[in-house]
């Protein structure tokens, strides 16, 4: 299933775009592994600027399209406030944002683990039960030791970024080769 989604992604995006994404992911991953604290601060600052800009755009969109105006107003104000807080307090935000992500991932892991255990008891097999137990243990660890998990989070994210970046780079070469195979032959001009 994941391979099909990845193949559709390769088909929908030009090969050079995947190559740039892969190179960027590898560079960010190396920076997160090598300089986790400094890189996290920079990435959180960029996230704050992104939230601020998207908040402004959500408010501006109210003048263009009034549908869902309550949601647009709420998300615009929340985006602007979150952006300002993150940009004005970079060190505090560099801890709080990953900490919040760790808590969310811990809760999500426990819920996913419970769902997988239920599926295992409904005939999903021992593989689903094993994944359920692993997810529950991971969720309990994340929630019981959130500070340690937050400290390790940038390095783990860096390793994941490197792996996914390398996959994207190889995928871009596959997409390019497939694109070249599928493209019609270019007529050649006779030489004089």
N, C-alpha and C positions, 0 to 999 in steps of 0.2 A: 504494500500500500504506500509506504513512504517512498519507495523507488519510483512508483508511478507519479506521485506528486512532484518529485524531483525532476523527472523527465519532462513533465508538463511545464515546470518552471524553466528548464533549459530551453524548451521550444518557444516559450513566450518572451524570452529576454535575449537580446543580441549577445553573442559570445563575448565580445569585448566588455560588456557591462558586467557579466559574471566574473571576468578576469579582474576588473577593477575592484569589485566587491571582495573577491578573494584576497587580493593583495592588501586592501585596506584592513580586512579582518585579521590577516596575519600580522601586519604592522601593529595594530591596536593590541592584539593578543600578546605579542612580544613585549610591548610597553607595559601591559598589565602584569606580566610575569616578572619583568625586570625591575620596574618601578611602580609597584601597585598603589602606593599612597598618592604619589604625584599624578599618576595617570587617572586614578579615580576622581581626584579633585577636578582635573580638567574635563573629564567626561561628564561629571555632575554639573559643572558650569555650563557646558554645551546643552545639557538637558534642560537646565533652568532657562537659558535663552530660547530654546525650542518651545518650552511651555509658555513663556511670555509672548512669543510671536504668534503661536497658535491661539492663545487667548485673545489677542487683539484681532486676529483674523475671524474668530468666532463671533466677536462683537460686531465687526464690520459686516459679516454675512447677514446680520439681522436687518440691515438696510436693503439688502438685495433680495433676500428670501425670508419671509416672516413665518414660514412653517417651523414648527418645533421651537418657537421663540424662547420658551422657558428653559429648555435644555441648552440652547445656544447661549443664553444669558448666563446661566449657571456655569457652564463649562468655560465660557470666556472669562468670567470673573475669577473662577478657581484657577485657571491657567495663568492669568496675570499675577495673582497673589502668590501662587507656587513659584513662578519664575522669579519674582522679586525676592522672595525669601531665600531661594537657592542661590541667586547671584549675590545677594548682600551678605550671606553667611556661608561661605564656601566650605570651611572646615567642618562646621556643624552639619551641613547638608551632606558632605562626603561620608559621614557616618550614618546619618539618619536615613537617607534614601536606600543604601544597601541593607541596613538593618530592617527597614520596612519590607523590602523585597524578600529577605530571609524569612521573616515572619509569615508572609503570604505564601512563600514556597513550602514552609513547614506545614501550614494548615492544608494547603493543596495536596501535599504528599500524603497526609493522613487520610483525607477524604478519598483520594485516588486509591490508596491502599485498601480502605474499607470496601470500596466499590469492586476492586479486583478480588477481594476475599469472597464477597457475595457472589460474584460471577463464578468463582472456583467451586463454591458449594452448589451452584446451579448447573454444574457440568462443564465448567470451563477448564478443568484439569489442574494438575499440580503446578504447571507453569504460571498460571494466573495467581494461584495461592502464594507461590514463592515471590512473585512481583509484588503482591499485596503486602506480604510481611516486610519485604525490603523497603517499600514505600513508607509503611507505618514506622519502621525503625528510623528511617531517614527523617521523617517528619518530627518524631519525638526528639531526635538529636537536635534538629534545627530549632525547635521550640524550647528545649531545655538548656541549650548552650548558644543563644543567639549572638552573643558578643564574639565568641570564637568563630562561629560560622560567618559572621560579618567580616571579621579580619581575614579569613581565608577566601571569602567570596571573590575578590578581584583576581586572585591568582587562578582560581577554578574557572572563572569567566574568561580569563586570558587563554587558558589551555583549550577551552571549548572554542574560542574564537580562532585560535591557530588551526585546530583540527578542521573546523568548518571552512576556514579560509583556504586551506590546502584542497579540501574536497571541491570547493567552488572553482579553484584554479584548474584542477584536472577536469572538472565538468565543463569549463569554458573551452578547453582544448577539444574535448569530445564534441561539444556543440559546434565548434568551428569546423571540425572534420565532417560532421554530419551535414552542416550547412553547405560545405563545398561539394559533397556528394550529391545533394539534392538540387543544387543550383544548376540551371541549364548551361550547357556549354556555350562559352562566349565565341562568337564567330571571329576567326582570325583574318586579318587583312593580308592580301597578297603582298609580298615584298617585291620591289622592282629591281 
